[in-house]
Amino acid sequence: EKYNIKINKSKFNSLYGTGTINEEKVILLKPQTYMNLSGESVVEFIKFYKIPLENLIIIYDDIDTNVEKIKIRK
C-alpha cells in the first residue's frame, strides 16, 4: 500500500503486482496454493522472470514466532 503496488495480476497459481521501491523494480507475489505447495509458484516465477536466487526474499508468518517479532535467516 505504501508504494502503491497493486496485487491484481494472476500467473502460476499466484496473485502478483509489480512496482518500484527505492528505485528498484520489485515483484510482490502471493501464492494461491496451500502453504506446503507455495514453493511451486515461487519456482515458476523465478524461472519465468530469470530472477537470481540472491534477489529473492520470502516473507511468511510462523506460528512459532512471537507477535511483533521478526526472525531473519539466510
Stockholm file with secondary structure:
# STOCKHOLM 1.0

chainA/1-74         EKYNIKINKSKFNSLYGTGTINEEKVILLKPQTYMNLSGESVVEFIKFYKIPLENLIIIYDDIDTNVEKIKIRK
#=GR chainA/1-74 SS CTTCCCCCEEETTEEEEEEEETTEEEEEEEECSCGGGHHHHHHHHHHHTTCCGGGCCCCCCCTTSCTTCCCCCC
#=GC SS_cons        CTTCCCCCEEETTEEEEEEEETTEEEEEEEECSCGGGHHHHHHHHHHHTTCCGGGCCCCCCCTTSCTTCCCCCC
//
